[in-house]
Amino acid sequence: MQDLASWWPEFWQQWQTPIRIVAILLGTVIARWALLISVSRVLKQVESGTKGKLAGAETRGQSPISKARVIQRAKTLASVMSNLITWSLLLFAVGAVLGELGVAVGALVASAGILGAALGFGAQSLVKDLINGLFIIFEDQFGVGDSVDLGEARGVIENVGLRVTQVRDVNGVLWYVRNGEIIRVGNQSQGWSRVILDIPLSYKVNIDKARAAILEAATELVKDSSFAKRMLGKPEIWGIESVTADQVVMRLVQQVGPQDADEVARELRLRIKNKLDSAKITLASDKTSIFVEVTGKASK
């Protein structure tokens, strides 16, 4: 017992630095493992909760891609948190190990600060992209599957990253938009959307008859079982939008689900055209009549 008591102080005096370094590294690995497990569990809870809440999303008129959007956002945040945890613990472990080895960590930090300032000045656009990407994700400005207008790029979001957002336009072109360059966002897929149709009618048409025919066609679409779930509320005739010498423009408005505006608008145009044909109501012509006077007579 006395030999052990005399051996331990000598052993500790000789090996205390390696023991402390091993303890620091081991503690860092355990802490990183525990924190990453916590992030993974939170992500799984978000996924399971989303699947339960949005199991009947289509029947309630919600976007069918809402689940994928929420999960994608959660995965992005989990990736950011995992990287933050890894790098923070790594920097702590390196500093602690250097301190145990007798290195002046303060001088290294000062030198690294000068170097970091120089690199940061040269990488301002990258930092701007990353910060803006974080705000886009946290504020849920848009997500995968949303139809957006980002200025130069318009289309459907295919991927949202911390630095770059991918947008597929109507022609199939995939645009890579830097998040730092996104100044404004027009999101057509959040909450609800609206179909606005301007129907140009001949100036001589019976307005009341045309109004009734257009409203009847829109009402029939609302009652159609294949479209009823996509429609929100009743169709509205907002009245005459404009009047010229050749035409009267009637405006029809219908509120729809966030992803249904284009399809509903096409079907509405078809039904309105058929209904106007049945009622013998003529649309305005885009042709302009020109009268030329020839030998004293006006000719068309």
Rosetta silent file (secondary structure, phi, psi, omega in degrees, C-alpha in Angstrom):
SEQUENCE: MQDLASWWPEFWQQWQTPIRIVAILLGTVIARWALLISVSRVLKQVESGTKGKLAGAETRGQSPISKARVIQRAKTLASVMSNLITWSLLLFAVGAVLGELGVAVGALVASAGILGAALGFGAQSLVKDLINGLFIIFEDQFGVGDSVDLGEARGVIENVGLRVTQVRDVNGVLWYVRNGEIIRVGNQSQGWSRVILDIPLSYKVNIDKARAAILEAATELVKDSSFAKRMLGKPEIWGIESVTADQVVMRLVQQVGPQDADEVARELRLRIKNKLDSAKITLASDKTSIFVEVTGKASK
SCORE:     score description
SCORE:     0.000 S_00000001
   1 L     0.000  -41.577  177.966    0.000    0.000    0.000 S_00000001
   2 H   -66.347  -35.285  178.027    2.842    2.358    0.817 S_00000001
   3 H   -64.454  -40.390  178.628    4.512    1.424   -2.474 S_00000001
   4 H   -65.478  -41.704 -179.819    1.332    2.378   -4.372 S_00000001
   5 H   -64.354  -35.325  178.849    1.039    5.657   -2.473 S_00000001
   6 H   -81.741  -24.511 -177.964    4.629    6.556   -3.308 S_00000001
   7 H   -77.858  -38.306 -174.189    4.340    5.322   -6.922 S_00000001
   8 H   -62.114  -47.427  178.792    1.262    7.299   -7.941 S_00000001
   9 H   -59.943  -38.052  179.540    2.664   10.852   -7.389 S_00000001
  10 H   -68.661  -40.387  178.600    5.771    9.957   -9.347 S_00000001
  11 H   -64.598  -44.264 -179.843    3.720    8.363  -12.124 S_00000001
  12 H   -64.310  -40.241  179.455    1.357   11.353  -12.317 S_00000001
  13 H   -62.046  -33.474 -175.966    4.247   13.812  -12.355 S_00000001
  14 H   -86.434  -34.299 -172.501    5.777   12.008  -15.299 S_00000001
  15 H  -116.795   13.481 -176.046    2.647   11.179  -17.338 S_00000001
  16 H   -64.792  -36.655 -179.330    0.133   13.855  -16.390 S_00000001
  17 H   -65.996  -50.929  176.503    0.411   15.716  -19.718 S_00000001
  18 H   -60.162  -36.480  179.711   -0.287   12.670  -21.948 S_00000001
  19 H   -64.666  -42.783  179.287   -3.102   11.595  -19.613 S_00000001
  20 H   -65.415  -39.014  179.101   -4.731   15.024  -19.795 S_00000001
  21 H   -64.097  -44.552  178.254   -4.401   15.089  -23.594 S_00000001
  22 H   -63.057  -40.057  179.189   -6.016   11.654  -23.887 S_00000001
  23 H   -64.221  -39.969  178.727   -8.785   12.746  -21.498 S_00000001
  24 H   -63.363  -47.122 -178.934   -9.411   15.894  -23.581 S_00000001
  25 H   -64.893  -43.157  179.698   -9.581   13.925  -26.831 S_00000001
  26 H   -64.442  -42.916  178.163  -11.763   11.218  -25.329 S_00000001
  27 H   -63.634  -36.961  178.311  -14.099   13.774  -23.771 S_00000001
  28 H   -64.684  -44.054  179.948  -14.355   15.632  -27.091 S_00000001
  29 H   -63.280  -43.323 -179.530  -15.254   12.444  -28.961 S_00000001
  30 H   -65.577  -43.632 -179.804  -17.889   11.488  -26.366 S_00000001
  31 H   -63.001  -41.776  179.176  -19.378   14.997  -26.315 S_00000001
  32 H   -64.022  -43.744  179.114  -19.559   15.092  -30.134 S_00000001
  33 H   -59.882  -46.055 -178.202  -21.194   11.658  -30.244 S_00000001
  34 H   -64.719  -42.631 -178.741  -23.796   12.621  -27.634 S_00000001
  35 H   -68.268  -40.029  178.736  -24.644   15.933  -29.326 S_00000001
  36 H   -67.169  -35.430  175.362  -24.925   14.378  -32.793 S_00000001
  37 H   -62.778  -40.025  179.269  -27.202   11.679  -31.396 S_00000001
  38 H   -64.235  -43.129  178.665  -29.407   14.416  -29.926 S_00000001
  39 H   -62.960  -41.252  179.760  -29.592   16.229  -33.283 S_00000001
  40 H   -64.547  -39.432  178.748  -30.437   12.959  -35.044 S_00000001
  41 H   -66.381  -40.129  177.387  -33.221   12.196  -32.580 S_00000001
  42 H   -62.403  -41.405  179.162  -34.733   15.655  -33.012 S_00000001
  43 H   -62.635  -42.111  179.185  -34.652   15.172  -36.802 S_00000001
  44 H   -64.974  -37.376  178.159  -36.408   11.797  -36.499 S_00000001
  45 H   -65.486  -39.689  177.877  -39.076   13.332  -34.264 S_00000001
  46 H   -63.436  -43.617 -179.139  -39.669   16.096  -36.826 S_00000001
  47 H   -63.728  -46.485 -179.130  -39.983   13.518  -39.622 S_00000001
  48 H   -66.623  -40.103  178.222  -42.379   11.288  -37.681 S_00000001
  49 H   -65.236  -37.849  179.077  -44.446   14.245  -36.516 S_00000001
  50 H   -66.581  -42.421  179.129  -44.657   15.617  -40.044 S_00000001
  51 H   -61.648  -37.594  179.997  -45.787   12.279  -41.446 S_00000001
  52 H   -71.475  -41.333 -176.542  -48.548   12.099  -38.847 S_00000001
  53 H   -74.459  -32.242 -174.445  -49.793   15.663  -39.283 S_00000001
  54 L  -107.298   20.867 -179.562  -49.658   15.683  -43.078 S_00000001
  55 L   -61.418  -34.793  178.810  -50.874   12.151  -43.736 S_00000001
  56 L  -111.366   39.740 -175.471  -54.067   13.555  -45.261 S_00000001
  57 L   -61.783  -40.341 -176.307  -52.579   16.718  -46.730 S_00000001
  58 L   -67.919  -36.979 -178.568  -54.096   16.220  -50.165 S_00000001
  59 L   -72.186  -20.291  179.156  -57.596   15.649  -48.809 S_00000001
  60 L   -97.606    8.020  177.111  -57.391   18.895  -46.808 S_00000001
  61 L    81.855   10.682  178.706  -56.291   20.942  -49.820 S_00000001
  62 L   -86.168  163.816 -179.695  -52.689   21.308  -48.677 S_00000001
  63 L   -65.071  133.103 -179.675  -49.698   20.993  -50.932 S_00000001
  64 L   -68.274  -12.493 -179.959  -48.744   17.332  -51.491 S_00000001
  65 L  -102.273    8.587 -178.586  -45.064   18.283  -51.163 S_00000001
  66 H   -60.423  -39.342 -179.951  -45.426   20.011  -47.800 S_00000001
  67 H   -61.806  -46.556  179.125  -44.088   16.960  -45.989 S_00000001
  68 H   -62.424  -35.072 -179.155  -40.979   16.809  -48.168 S_00000001
  69 H   -66.751  -46.559 -179.532  -40.490   20.531  -47.666 S_00000001
  70 H   -64.156  -43.373 -179.516  -40.597   20.357  -43.855 S_00000001
  71 H   -65.161  -41.082  179.344  -38.320   17.312  -43.756 S_00000001
  72 H   -62.970  -40.963  178.337  -35.850   18.929  -46.179 S_00000001
  73 H   -64.477  -41.940  179.087  -35.729   22.055  -44.038 S_00000001
  74 H   -64.487  -39.503  178.682  -35.162   19.975  -40.885 S_00000001
  75 H   -65.548  -38.686  178.298  -32.356   18.020  -42.580 S_00000001
  76 H   -63.721  -45.701  177.959  -30.654   21.224  -43.658 S_00000001
  77 H   -63.185  -38.791  178.038  -30.812   22.621  -40.129 S_00000001
  78 H   -64.009  -39.071  177.800  -29.532   19.319  -38.741 S_00000001
  79 H   -63.813  -42.303  178.325  -26.592   19.438  -41.167 S_00000001
  80 H   -62.755  -45.792 -179.641  -25.761   22.995  -40.081 S_00000001
  81 H   -64.387  -38.616  179.402  -25.935   22.064  -36.398 S_00000001
  82 H   -63.764  -44.345  178.239  -23.786   18.960  -36.932 S_00000001
  83 H   -64.381  -40.725  178.873  -21.069   20.965  -38.668 S_00000001
  84 H   -62.793  -43.024  178.916  -21.220   23.653  -35.983 S_00000001
  85 H   -63.384  -46.168 -177.594  -20.883   21.066  -33.218 S_00000001
  86 H   -61.462  -49.587 -176.611  -17.975   19.284  -34.939 S_00000001
  87 H   -70.261  -35.971  178.290  -15.947   22.407  -35.651 S_00000001
  88 H   -64.321  -46.827  178.940  -16.603   23.983  -32.250 S_00000001
  89 H   -66.820  -35.889  178.449  -15.472   20.877  -30.383 S_00000001
  90 H   -63.846  -45.403  178.591  -12.494   20.459  -32.708 S_00000001
  91 H   -63.806  -39.402  177.231  -11.286   24.010  -32.073 S_00000001
  92 H   -62.872  -45.165 -178.611  -11.775   23.539  -28.323 S_00000001
  93 H   -64.338  -43.417  179.486   -9.828   20.264  -28.339 S_00000001
  94 H   -61.957  -44.505  178.594   -6.947   21.720  -30.389 S_00000001
  95 H   -62.444  -42.646 -179.494   -6.696   24.736  -28.083 S_00000001
  96 H   -66.228  -41.646  179.667   -6.774   22.591  -24.955 S_00000001
  97 H   -65.480  -43.222  178.176   -4.141   20.158  -26.283 S_00000001
  98 H   -62.609  -38.173  176.860   -1.834   22.996  -27.329 S_00000001
  99 H   -63.006  -39.396  177.379   -2.256   24.529  -23.884 S_00000001
 100 H   -66.604  -29.617  179.433   -1.230   21.246  -22.266 S_00000001
 101 L   -83.758   -1.333  177.110    1.871   21.135  -24.494 S_00000001
 102 L    86.646   12.922  178.641    2.890   24.590  -23.330 S_00000001
 103 L   -80.230  140.325  178.889    2.142   26.407  -26.577 S_00000001
 104 L   -75.566   94.303 -176.556    1.090   30.054  -26.232 S_00000001
 105 H   -65.963  -33.304 -179.103   -2.452   29.737  -27.492 S_00000001
 106 H   -60.681  -42.061  179.209   -3.098   33.464  -27.114 S_00000001
 107 H   -66.375  -38.744  178.210   -0.423   34.371  -29.645 S_00000001
 108 H   -65.728  -38.578  178.892   -1.768   31.804  -32.094 S_00000001
 109 H   -64.291  -40.936  178.532   -5.290   33.159  -31.688 S_00000001
 110 H   -63.248  -43.125  178.353   -4.074   36.691  -32.399 S_00000001
 111 H   -65.124  -42.344  178.803   -2.247   35.529  -35.527 S_00000001
 112 H   -64.420  -33.165  177.718   -5.245   33.486  -36.627 S_00000001
 113 H   -64.367  -40.948  177.692   -7.458   36.532  -36.089 S_00000001
 114 H   -65.072  -45.079  178.816   -5.343   38.601  -38.461 S_00000001
 115 H   -64.435  -40.567  179.024   -5.339   35.820  -41.047 S_00000001
 116 H   -64.455  -37.716  177.612   -9.084   35.276  -40.612 S_00000001
 117 H   -63.410  -40.579  178.719   -9.764   38.983  -41.126 S_00000001
 118 H   -65.375  -44.622  178.640   -7.785   38.898  -44.376 S_00000001
 119 H   -65.913  -39.474  179.470   -9.601   35.796  -45.596 S_00000001
 120 H   -63.768  -37.065  178.108  -12.953   37.197  -44.520 S_00000001
 121 H   -64.710  -36.032 -179.508  -12.356   40.393  -46.470 S_00000001
 122 H   -82.542  -14.052 -177.163  -11.639   38.355  -49.594 S_00000001
 123 L  -119.226   38.001 -178.739  -14.596   36.001  -49.071 S_00000001
 124 H   -63.807  -39.182 -179.083  -17.334   38.502  -48.330 S_00000001
 125 H   -65.283  -37.789  178.179  -19.606   37.129  -51.046 S_00000001
 126 H   -65.258  -44.847  178.451  -19.302   33.591  -49.664 S_00000001
 127 H   -62.689  -39.935  178.359  -20.133   34.750  -46.148 S_00000001
 128 H   -62.042  -42.249  178.721  -23.079   36.742  -47.519 S_00000001
 129 H   -61.316  -45.653 -177.059  -24.371   33.646  -49.344 S_00000001
 130 H   -65.722  -43.831 -179.074  -24.136   31.489  -46.217 S_00000001
 131 H   -65.123  -44.449  179.149  -25.794   34.029  -43.922 S_00000001
 132 H   -64.536  -36.478  176.546  -28.623   34.682  -46.380 S_00000001
 133 H   -62.419  -39.395  177.208  -29.060   30.921  -46.834 S_00000001
 134 H   -63.258  -43.368  179.099  -29.480   30.497  -43.086 S_00000001
 135 H   -65.178  -37.551  178.526  -32.152   33.215  -42.972 S_00000001
 136 H   -60.971  -41.847 -178.571  -33.975   31.643  -45.934 S_00000001
 137 H   -72.168  -47.375 -177.566  -34.118   28.315  -44.094 S_00000001
 138 H   -64.904  -39.626 -177.622  -34.991   29.700  -40.652 S_00000001
 139 H   -85.054   -6.632  179.320  -37.682   32.047  -42.007 S_00000001
 140 L    55.102   49.649 -179.805  -39.038   29.380  -44.390 S_00000001
 141 L   -67.478  -37.083  173.815  -39.129   31.826  -47.301 S_00000001
 142 L  -159.817  164.639 -179.310  -39.387   28.928  -49.745 S_00000001
 143 L  -145.255  179.693 -178.927  -38.811   25.179  -49.875 S_00000001
 144 L   -59.701  130.056  179.015  -38.477   22.261  -52.251 S_00000001
 145 L    94.648   -9.570  179.489  -41.368   22.161  -54.723 S_00000001
 146 L   -74.278  144.186  173.233  -42.410   25.803  -54.331 S_00000001
 147 E   -93.152  117.495 -170.348  -43.127   27.856  -57.442 S_00000001
 148 E  -131.582  161.580  172.366  -41.147   31.071  -56.987 S_00000001
 149 E  -123.217  108.906 -178.353  -40.044   34.244  -58.701 S_00000001
 150 L  -104.646   18.357 -178.095  -36.493   35.171  -57.693 S_00000001
 151 L   100.901  -98.509  178.704  -36.067   37.918  -60.244 S_00000001
 152 L   -70.062  -34.650 -176.848  -33.938   36.510  -63.051 S_00000001
 153 L  -106.379  128.020  176.915  -34.912   32.913  -62.219 S_00000001
 154 E  -131.693  133.346  179.500  -38.538   31.791  -62.143 S_00000001
 155 E   161.657 -150.404 -176.454  -39.699   28.215  -61.693 S_00000001
 156 E  -106.375  132.766  179.308  -39.904   25.366  -59.189 S_00000001
 157 E   -70.742  126.903  176.929  -37.399   24.958  -56.346 S_00000001
 158 E  -104.499  -27.899  179.992  -35.520   21.653  -56.608 S_00000001
 159 E  -158.253  140.450  177.043  -32.983   22.122  -53.829 S_00000001
 160 E  -119.505  113.837  178.225  -32.246   24.666  -51.092 S_00000001
 161 L  -112.413  175.320  178.964  -28.662   24.792  -49.862 S_00000001
 162 L   -70.833  -29.960 -177.812  -26.785   27.131  -47.566 S_00000001
 163 L  -107.898  -36.952 -172.903  -24.929   28.762  -50.470 S_00000001
 164 E  -131.795  141.532  172.643  -26.928   27.990  -53.635 S_00000001
 165 E  -111.723  134.632 -179.262  -30.616   27.457  -54.469 S_00000001
 166 E  -102.324  127.160 -177.889  -31.561   25.369  -57.519 S_00000001
 167 E  -125.633  128.671  177.463  -34.568   26.488  -59.599 S_00000001
 168 E  -102.382  117.880 -177.554  -36.018   24.594  -62.574 S_00000001
 169 L   -85.420 -179.245 -173.736  -37.820   26.910  -65.018 S_00000001
 170 L   -67.342  -22.987  178.542  -40.700   26.082  -67.382 S_00000001
 171 L   -86.641   -0.141  179.792  -38.248   25.285  -70.221 S_00000001
 172 L    90.130    2.887  179.752  -36.450   22.687  -68.105 S_00000001
 173 L   -78.044  132.707  178.267  -33.366   24.836  -67.465 S_00000001
 174 E   -95.445  116.246 -179.163  -31.852   24.347  -64.005 S_00000001
 175 E   -98.296  135.211  174.273  -30.741   27.669  -62.521 S_00000001
 176 E  -104.716  109.231 -175.499  -28.162   27.880  -59.728 S_00000001
 177 E  -109.019  122.555  176.242  -28.916   31.042  -57.764 S_00000001
 178 E   -68.101  133.825 -176.427  -26.518   32.255  -55.077 S_00000001
 179 H   -62.120  -31.590  179.362  -28.444   32.969  -51.894 S_00000001
 180 H   -68.771  -18.290  179.938  -26.604   36.250  -51.391 S_00000001
 181 H   -92.844   -2.666  179.813  -27.970   37.493  -54.736 S_00000001
 182 L   -83.676  107.717 -178.515  -31.616   36.844  -53.797 S_00000001
 183 L   -93.975  -37.520  179.648  -33.034   40.282  -53.035 S_00000001
 184 L  -137.900  154.379 -179.637  -36.742   39.476  -53.261 S_00000001
 185 L  -133.393  122.651  171.313  -38.818   36.295  -53.268 S_00000001
 186 E  -107.124  106.158 -176.607  -42.246   35.856  -54.793 S_00000001
 187 E  -100.017  117.355 -178.144  -43.618   32.545  -53.495 S_00000001
 188 L   -95.487    8.721 -171.891  -46.694   31.289  -55.326 S_00000001
 189 L  -121.779    9.658 -178.755  -47.035   28.097  -53.268 S_00000001
 190 L  -103.708  124.368  176.243  -47.641   29.220  -49.703 S_00000001
 191 L    80.517  -79.561 -178.367  -51.171   29.143  -48.307 S_00000001
 192 L  -156.704  167.495  177.528  -53.274   29.694  -51.405 S_00000001
 193 E  -132.200  175.202 -176.265  -53.149   31.036  -54.933 S_00000001
 194 E  -139.421  132.512  174.592  -55.546   32.888  -57.202 S_00000001
 195 E   -95.323  124.725  178.502  -56.624   32.389  -60.799 S_00000001
 196 E  -121.660  116.116 -179.866  -57.385   35.660  -62.597 S_00000001
 197 E  -117.438  127.039  174.195  -58.881   35.433  -66.086 S_00000001
 198 E  -104.274  113.862 -176.792  -59.638   38.444  -68.269 S_00000001
 199 E  -101.382  113.242  179.566  -62.141   37.479  -70.958 S_00000001
 200 E   -81.542  119.072 -179.061  -62.289   39.947  -73.894 S_00000001
 201 E  -108.778  153.349  175.562  -65.857   40.176  -75.227 S_00000001
 202 E   -61.248  145.337 -175.902  -67.166   41.906  -78.309 S_00000001
 203 L   -61.304  -30.353 -175.531  -68.332   45.446  -77.588 S_00000001
 204 L   -86.632    0.913 -175.233  -71.842   44.649  -78.869 S_00000001
 205 L   -71.569  153.945  174.177  -72.336   41.591  -76.661 S_00000001
 206 L   -75.733  110.135 -173.362  -75.047   41.440  -73.974 S_00000001
 207 H   -62.398  -43.523 -179.142  -72.995   41.971  -70.803 S_00000001
 208 H   -63.183  -41.249  179.232  -75.529   40.389  -68.418 S_00000001
 209 H   -66.002  -42.931  179.075  -75.838   37.296  -70.604 S_00000001
 210 H   -65.822  -40.657  178.752  -72.048   36.957  -70.943 S_00000001
 211 H   -61.069  -44.717 -179.752  -71.568   37.446  -67.192 S_00000001
 212 H   -64.602  -39.246 -179.606  -74.098   34.709  -66.418 S_00000001
 213 H   -66.810  -42.936  179.801  -72.489   32.292  -68.905 S_00000001
 214 H   -64.763  -44.713 -179.152  -68.968   32.850  -67.522 S_00000001
 215 H   -66.195  -36.125  178.277  -70.121   32.458  -63.912 S_00000001
 216 H   -65.004  -42.152  178.368  -72.083   29.317  -64.796 S_00000001
 217 H   -62.981  -41.965  179.487  -69.005   27.713  -66.393 S_00000001
 218 H   -67.869  -37.951  179.953  -66.880   28.530  -63.337 S_00000001
 219 H   -66.997  -38.254  176.967  -69.538   27.236  -60.938 S_00000001
 220 H   -62.410  -36.280  178.304  -69.775   23.940  -62.818 S_00000001
 221 H   -66.817  -38.930  178.637  -66.026   23.499  -62.417 S_00000001
 222 H   -62.238  -35.398 -178.782  -66.281   24.061  -58.657 S_00000001
 223 H   -81.880  -11.391  179.024  -68.919   21.323  -58.464 S_00000001
 224 L   -68.024  128.574 -175.761  -66.824   18.897  -60.520 S_00000001
 225 L   -62.754  -30.119 -178.631  -65.548   16.158  -58.211 S_00000001
 226 L   -76.698  -13.609 -178.850  -62.117   16.089  -59.864 S_00000001
 227 L  -120.943  -11.025 -173.381  -61.580   19.808  -59.162 S_00000001
 228 H   -59.042  -37.779 -177.312  -63.683   20.471  -56.055 S_00000001
 229 H   -71.830  -18.579 -178.334  -60.823   19.777  -53.630 S_00000001
 230 H   -89.718  -15.716 -176.077  -58.577   22.255  -55.406 S_00000001
 231 E   -92.226  138.602  177.974  -61.017   25.151  -55.279 S_00000001
 232 L  -118.362  107.101 -178.650  -61.217   27.471  -52.274 S_00000001
 233 L    83.668 -172.706 -176.676  -64.468   29.376  -52.115 S_00000001
 234 L   -98.946  154.185  176.405  -66.780   30.365  -54.940 S_00000001
 235 L   -68.067  149.935 -178.266  -65.855   32.006  -58.256 S_00000001
 236 E  -129.804  137.204  170.665  -66.295   35.762  -58.426 S_00000001
 237 E   -97.409  110.678 -177.821  -66.944   38.123  -61.304 S_00000001
 238 E   -79.524   -8.071  176.204  -65.147   41.314  -60.371 S_00000001
 239 E   110.309 -160.958 -177.888  -66.817   43.149  -63.226 S_00000001
 240 E   -83.536  121.877 -177.470  -65.598   44.983  -66.304 S_00000001
 241 E   -83.763  -37.447  178.591  -61.849   45.461  -66.237 S_00000001
 242 E  -157.910  157.046  179.561  -61.572   47.694  -69.292 S_00000001
 243 E  -134.854  129.809  173.774  -63.653   49.072  -72.183 S_00000001
 244 L  -128.291 -177.120  179.578  -62.449   50.059  -75.637 S_00000001
 245 L   -69.090  -18.928 -175.884  -64.153   50.769  -78.956 S_00000001
 246 L  -110.107  -21.311 -172.292  -63.756   47.106  -79.925 S_00000001
 247 E  -152.342  160.536  172.366  -64.074   45.091  -76.739 S_00000001
 248 E  -124.202  125.315 -176.150  -65.201   44.789  -73.156 S_00000001
 249 E  -100.790  119.653  179.905  -62.920   42.835  -70.801 S_00000001
 250 E  -102.724  133.239 -177.924  -64.648   40.863  -68.041 S_00000001
 251 E  -105.097  128.132  175.365  -62.558   39.655  -65.082 S_00000001
 252 E  -113.497  137.254 -178.073  -63.180   36.285  -63.356 S_00000001
 253 E  -129.460  135.762  177.397  -61.387   35.377  -60.110 S_00000001
 254 E  -140.671  125.380  177.013  -61.139   31.995  -58.354 S_00000001
 255 E   -84.361  134.164 -175.563  -59.118   31.195  -55.234 S_00000001
 256 E  -135.735  177.076  175.804  -57.386   27.798  -55.410 S_00000001
 257 L   -65.848  162.658 -172.044  -54.807   25.661  -53.638 S_00000001
 258 L   -63.558  -23.088 -176.874  -51.155   26.777  -53.757 S_00000001
 259 L  -111.143    9.526 -169.211  -50.136   24.317  -56.493 S_00000001
 260 L  -111.710    2.347 -171.873  -53.317   24.274  -58.585 S_00000001
 261 H   -61.609  -47.190 -175.626  -53.495   27.673  -60.263 S_00000001
 262 H   -64.255  -46.409 -177.648  -52.160   26.688  -63.703 S_00000001
 263 H   -67.050  -40.731  178.777  -54.271   23.539  -64.097 S_00000001
 264 H   -66.185  -39.639 -179.808  -57.443   25.201  -62.873 S_00000001
 265 H   -62.553  -41.254  179.277  -56.868   28.194  -65.161 S_00000001
 266 H   -64.255  -43.014 -179.612  -56.538   25.951  -68.225 S_00000001
 267 H   -67.779  -36.667  177.740  -59.721   24.058  -67.393 S_00000001
 268 H   -63.460  -44.009  179.191  -61.582   27.296  -66.722 S_00000001
 269 H   -59.441  -43.059 -179.737  -60.592   28.719  -70.107 S_00000001
 270 H   -62.915  -46.367 -176.692  -61.833   25.563  -71.864 S_00000001
 271 H   -69.984  -37.504  178.332  -65.169   25.541  -70.065 S_00000001
 272 H   -65.764  -40.604  178.644  -65.752   29.252  -70.500 S_00000001
 273 H   -62.244  -45.445  179.291  -65.013   28.972  -74.223 S_00000001
 274 H   -64.394  -40.443 -179.100  -67.477   26.102  -74.624 S_00000001
 275 H   -67.565  -40.426  178.247  -70.136   27.890  -72.584 S_00000001
 276 H   -66.308  -37.179  176.559  -69.775   31.116  -74.600 S_00000001
 277 H   -63.866  -41.721  179.643  -70.010   29.145  -77.842 S_00000001
 278 H   -64.536  -35.436 -179.901  -73.198   27.456  -76.633 S_00000001
 279 L   -86.251    3.125 -179.667  -74.691   30.828  -75.713 S_00000001
 280 L    56.545   42.325  176.828  -73.588   32.282  -79.104 S_00000001
 281 L  -103.995  125.143 -175.102  -71.552   34.964  -77.385 S_00000001
 282 L   -92.935  142.133  174.133  -68.618   36.190  -79.460 S_00000001
 283 E   -84.021  162.391 -179.992  -65.213   37.108  -78.104 S_00000001
 284 L   -71.056  145.783  177.988  -63.435   40.254  -79.188 S_00000001
 285 L   -94.853  145.055  177.547  -61.250   40.030  -82.271 S_00000001
 286 L   -89.246    6.278  178.584  -57.668   41.259  -82.257 S_00000001
 287 L   -85.988  143.919  179.165  -58.002   42.378  -85.868 S_00000001
 288 L  -110.953  127.327  179.729  -58.239   46.083  -86.631 S_00000001
 289 L   -79.174  134.890  179.453  -60.414   47.322  -89.481 S_00000001
 290 L  -120.994  126.628 -179.999  -58.760   49.823  -91.848 S_00000001
 291 L  -109.111  128.032 -179.158  -60.839   51.969  -94.187 S_00000001
 292 E  -121.010  131.088 -179.295  -59.217   53.495  -97.250 S_00000001
 293 E   -86.284  118.599 -178.946  -60.963   56.042  -99.462 S_00000001
 294 E  -122.885  120.748  179.757  -60.665   55.094 -103.136 S_00000001
 295 L    48.007   45.036  174.486  -62.181   57.316 -105.876 S_00000001
 296 L    84.001    0.716  179.390  -64.501   58.957 -103.472 S_00000001
 297 E  -119.702  143.307  178.225  -65.754   55.747 -101.840 S_00000001
 298 E   -84.642  121.617  179.944  -64.798   54.294  -98.480 S_00000001
 299 E  -116.786  144.991 -179.464  -63.524   50.722  -98.889 S_00000001
 300 L   -87.918    0.000    0.000  -62.704   48.278  -96.139 S_00000001
